[in-house]
Amino acid sequence: MITSYLQIGGSLSGLMCGIVLVHAGHKVTIIEKDTDERQSHMAGVALGSDADQYLASHDRMVNAFSHRSLRVQALNADETIRIFVNGRRDITSWDTYYFRLRAILDHNNQQQTQTMADLVIGADGPDSFVRSKYLPTTKRQYVGYIAWRGTVAETEVSASTRETSRRSVTVHMMHRHHCIMYTIPGANGSLESGERLLNFLWYTNESQGALQDILKDRIDGRKHHNLVPAGRVREEVWNAQIGYTKSVPLPTPFLEVMLKIRRPFIQVITEFCSPRAAFEDGRVLLVGDALSLFRPHTAFSATQAAFHASRVEEYVSGKISLQAWEVRVLRYSCLHWAQSIWWGKFYQDHMSIAVLAGFRYWWYCGTDRVLSWWNMEDPLLRTSSNRVEEYDW
């Protein structure tokens, strides 16, 4: 019988798994290489239906911590707006969600010190040490583009820019690159008007050669691999991108926000999907970004983490077998990984390539439908378009 758990990694997926195990009465030890309080990632996090179900089961706090968007809208070059897709997204920030989960876990769990465990859960992110032990050739791969990122307090921008992002995720599409902007909670997770932030991302295709210069650290000159943190982006690199911004040019709301970013950071977009999720006869499991890393366009990383945590809960309680657990988490990951590739190709590549990626994704969707029907279970495909609610725009 499994009674004690060693969990490697204390990010979102790790905390979610830790919470379900603690709530089930198990002893959990979480090993995290970062400090006790994680540095803010300054990133937005979307809460999908799996996260909704997870929080309904495990979160007893009543205060809201996400900002609701009911559509993705496209801002055209002439600054007219058209609806791109209707669909509900509850959006928070990485650090707000992290500390929410920490509050839930820390309230229920006293840290254990045992070094032996019946089950090890690898929730240690895309560069997972646990995965590298069993699948050394499964590594994140650069997909050909990066994101120039940053946040600006909504009080620092014009009323028209605030109104543009009030209840919508806003995207501006150009030839083989695009910008996106949306509202996230401000300091300490505040959702009060005037205290929130606008989160800005601009995805541009960059060669491996260009990355050698873009990713150099402002302070010590070393080359980063997947993220140049806030405060480390070289001034000349950021200024060159701003110059390009003015020449494109970006629509006024995007340009205004980018010009007011004080602490930009750069994210290298990578991906992978693991072919296995369980090892050592089910005594070692992979979850979250350690199992598969999606491109960020679908905003499904946190949703995947919630899905995996809920399936771990079912596995350790004996509701599903190890084989059923692995089949479901792999199908879910592969399906949404293909979905994120399709979206990425649509935004960043030639349409012919995007169509091919779309065909592969639709094949996965059809397979999911057939297998779900055969197994008499709900389909695993998740979208936000079926969660639209009435709202007074």
Secondary structure, 3 states (H helix, E strand, C coil): CCCEEEEECCCHHHHHHHHHHHHCCCEEEEECCCCCCCCCCCCEEEECHHHHHHHHHHCCCCCCCCEEEEEEEEECCCCCEEEEEEEEEEEEEHHHHHHHHHHHHHHHCCCCCCCCCCEEEECCCCCCHHHHHHCCCCCCEEEEEEEEEEEEEHHHCCHHHHHHCCCCEEEEEECCEEEEEEEECCHHHCCCCCCCEEEEEEEEECCHHHHHHHCEECCCCCECCCEECCCCECHHHHHHHHHHHHHCCCCHHHHHHHHCCCCCEEEEEEEEECCCCEEHHHCEEECHHHCEECCHHHCCHHHHHHHHHHHHHHHHCCCCCHHHHHHHHHHHHHHHHHHHHHHHHHHHCCHHHHHHHHHHHHHHHHHHHHHHHHHCCCCCCCCCHHHCCCCCC
